[in-house]
Amino acid sequence: MKAIAYDRFGSSDVLALQELPDPHPGSDSVLVQVKAASLNPVDYKAREGYLQGVIDTVFPAVPGWDVAGVIVKAGLDTPEFEVGDEILAYARKDVISGGTVAELVEVPVRTAARKPEGLSFEDAAALPLAGLTALQTVRRAGVSAGSTVLIHAAAGGVGSYATQLAVLAGARVVGTASEGNHEYLRSLGAEPVAYGDSLVEAARGLAPEGFDHILDFVGNGALDTVPQLLRAGGTVASITDPAARDEYGGHYIWVRPNPEDLAELAQLAADGRLKVEVADVVELAQAADAYRTLEGGHVRGKLVVRP
Ligand SMILES: NC(=O)c1ccc[n+]([C@@H]2O[C@H](COP(=O)([O-])OP(=O)(O)OC[C@H]3O[C@@H](n4cnc5c(N)ncnc54)[C@H](OP(=O)(O)O)[C@@H]3O)[C@@H](O)[C@H]2O)c1
């Protein structure tokens, strides 16, 4: 099969279109023909070697954990699915090696859910990692009807979903983004504010009593504003900065594969209640360039690769 792969840690320059042996399903995994895969920042962090000590890499390594596709071969004992089923998955495994930016991928059934009819493969592939992160963060932070939430990086892959899930929960959302994304944030149901020096003043103007929840999806010091913007008794959650837990008594979240959560997200998207923002869809051969774009840090929503 063809795949984007790397043989050593490094920049996007180590990525190359390679011919690799077809993967095979294991005892509790299925073989999936990839219809679409989406890219996440963790893919390039892993490729640069930053996950060493957390999760091992086996070369040649194919990046990618997000996939939507069709099952072409069952595992030894995988009664959850049949050949021909259309699925989506946050196909994270115990090692970084056989990823989803490929024509074929082995997918553990514990990471997969059925793709609802009416949800495109591209939109389905854009959901798993970012959608699960958003859902699990909004839930763990305790966002609920009537609460006021500040979301840092509301226009990104994770932020776009978290903004909508918080609005669906009945919360009022203020989201940070650059000016060019403010109309987009309004379309998701949020009140936009620019990040940078004016953030604290602008956010205070919108929520003078302080925020009930602050969700950080960008890092880079976003939590420095917590003392000024969180109301007494409010909660903080971050997916990039352990200080949310260690300094502010909130939550530091590492997304987990969860088929029930994934099915919920897929149904919300199929019903049109959760908008999937796909910034671009590229061919396998353009995946390295797409990673370069992602590394720029200003993609709105998700980038998708269609082998
Ligand atoms: N712990 C976990 O389980 C977990 C899971 C998923 C992701 N992550 C991490 O979380 C981060 C975000 O992931 P992602 O997929 O959402 O990334 P992403 O899609 O690449 O985020 C891009 C977005 O970030 C916004 N942005 C850039 N700088 C900003 C700033 N200083 N303040 C506010 N917004 C800013 C951009 O908006 P503008 O263009 O308007 O600037 C853009 O919309 C990454 O570091 C990723 O590795 C962790």
The ligand as an SDF file (V2000), in Angstrom:
LIG
                    3D

 48 52  0  0  0  0  0  0  0  0999 V2000
   -4.1330   16.6930   25.4000 N   0  0  0  0  0  0  0  0  0  0  0  0
   -4.8620   16.2670   24.3870 C   0  0  0  0  0  0  0  0  0  0  0  0
   -5.5430   15.2300   24.4520 O   0  0  0  0  0  0  0  0  0  0  0  0
   -4.8930   17.0480   23.0980 C   0  0  0  0  0  0  0  0  0  0  0  0
   -5.8270   16.7180   22.1170 C   0  0  0  0  0  0  0  0  0  0  0  0
   -5.8950   17.4880   20.9670 C   0  0  0  0  0  0  0  0  0  0  0  0
   -5.0010   18.5500   20.7750 C   0  0  0  0  0  0  0  0  0  0  0  0
   -4.0760   18.8090   21.7290 N   0  0  0  0  0  0  0  0  0  0  0  0
   -3.1600   19.9500   21.5670 C   0  0  0  0  0  0  0  0  0  0  0  0
   -3.9600   21.1210   21.6540 O   0  0  0  0  0  0  0  0  0  0  0  0
   -3.4800   22.1150   20.7530 C   0  0  0  0  0  0  0  0  0  0  0  0
   -4.6060   22.5470   19.8270 C   0  0  0  0  0  0  0  0  0  0  0  0
   -4.9690   21.4770   18.9840 O   0  0  0  0  0  0  0  0  0  0  0  0
   -5.8660   21.7640   17.6930 P   0  0  0  0  0  0  0  0  0  0  0  0
   -6.0010   20.5050   16.9410 O   0  0  0  0  0  0  0  0  0  0  0  0
   -7.0860   22.5220   18.0540 O   0  0  0  0  0  0  0  0  0  0  0  0
   -4.8600   22.7590   16.9220 O   0  0  0  0  0  0  0  0  0  0  0  0
   -5.0900   23.6280   15.6380 P   0  0  0  0  0  0  0  0  0  0  0  0
   -6.3410   23.2270   14.9420 O   0  0  0  0  0  0  0  0  0  0  0  0
   -3.8280   23.6190   14.8570 O   0  0  0  0  0  0  0  0  0  0  0  0
   -5.2880   25.1070   16.2370 O   0  0  0  0  0  0  0  0  0  0  0  0
   -5.2530   26.1570   15.3450 C   0  0  0  0  0  0  0  0  0  0  0  0
   -6.0510   27.3150   15.9160 C   0  0  0  0  0  0  0  0  0  0  0  0
   -5.3300   27.9270   16.9860 O   0  0  0  0  0  0  0  0  0  0  0  0
   -5.6740   29.3040   16.9960 C   0  0  0  0  0  0  0  0  0  0  0  0
   -4.6290   30.0360   17.6850 N   0  0  0  0  0  0  0  0  0  0  0  0
   -3.3050   30.1060   17.3930 C   0  0  0  0  0  0  0  0  0  0  0  0
   -2.6620   30.8390   18.3320 N   0  0  0  0  0  0  0  0  0  0  0  0
   -3.6080   31.2680   19.2190 C   0  0  0  0  0  0  0  0  0  0  0  0
   -3.5730   32.0350   20.4160 C   0  0  0  0  0  0  0  0  0  0  0  0
   -2.4140   32.5350   20.9030 N   0  0  0  0  0  0  0  0  0  0  0  0
   -4.7340   32.2250   21.0840 N   0  0  0  0  0  0  0  0  0  0  0  0
   -5.8990   31.7360   20.6300 C   0  0  0  0  0  0  0  0  0  0  0  0
   -5.9990   30.9930   19.4910 N   0  0  0  0  0  0  0  0  0  0  0  0
   -4.8470   30.7590   18.8100 C   0  0  0  0  0  0  0  0  0  0  0  0
   -5.8000   29.6620   15.5520 C   0  0  0  0  0  0  0  0  0  0  0  0
   -6.7330   30.7180   15.4320 O   0  0  0  0  0  0  0  0  0  0  0  0
   -6.3010   32.0390   14.6120 P   0  0  0  0  0  0  0  0  0  0  0  0
   -5.9630   31.5440   13.2230 O   0  0  0  0  0  0  0  0  0  0  0  0
   -7.5260   32.8880   14.6740 O   0  0  0  0  0  0  0  0  0  0  0  0
   -5.0860   32.5890   15.3060 O   0  0  0  0  0  0  0  0  0  0  0  0
   -6.3320   28.3900   14.8930 C   0  0  0  0  0  0  0  0  0  0  0  0
   -7.7230   28.4490   14.7030 O   0  0  0  0  0  0  0  0  0  0  0  0
   -2.2670   21.5040   20.0710 C   0  0  0  0  0  0  0  0  0  0  0  0
   -1.1180   21.8610   20.8030 O   0  0  0  0  0  0  0  0  0  0  0  0
   -2.4900   20.0100   20.2110 C   0  0  0  0  0  0  0  0  0  0  0  0
   -1.3220   19.2330   20.1600 O   0  0  0  0  0  0  0  0  0  0  0  0
   -3.9980   18.0970   22.8920 C   0  0  0  0  0  0  0  0  0  0  0  0
  1  2  1  0
  2  3  2  0
  2  4  1  0
  4  5  1  0
  4 48  2  0
  5  6  2  0
  6  7  1  0
  7  8  2  0
  8  9  1  0
  8 48  1  0
  9 10  1  0
  9 46  1  0
 10 11  1  0
 11 12  1  0
 11 44  1  0
 12 13  1  0
 13 14  1  0
 14 15  2  0
 14 16  1  0
 14 17  1  0
 17 18  1  0
 18 19  2  0
 18 20  1  0
 18 21  1  0
 21 22  1  0
 22 23  1  0
 23 24  1  0
 23 42  1  0
 24 25  1  0
 25 26  1  0
 25 36  1  0
 26 27  1  0
 26 35  1  0
 27 28  2  0
 28 29  1  0
 29 30  1  0
 29 35  2  0
 30 31  1  0
 30 32  2  0
 32 33  1  0
 33 34  2  0
 34 35  1  0
 36 37  1  0
 36 42  1  0
 37 38  1  0
 38 39  2  0
 38 40  1  0
 38 41  1  0
 42 43  1  0
 44 45  1  0
 44 46  1  0
 46 47  1  0
M  CHG  2   8   1  16  -1
M  END
$$$$
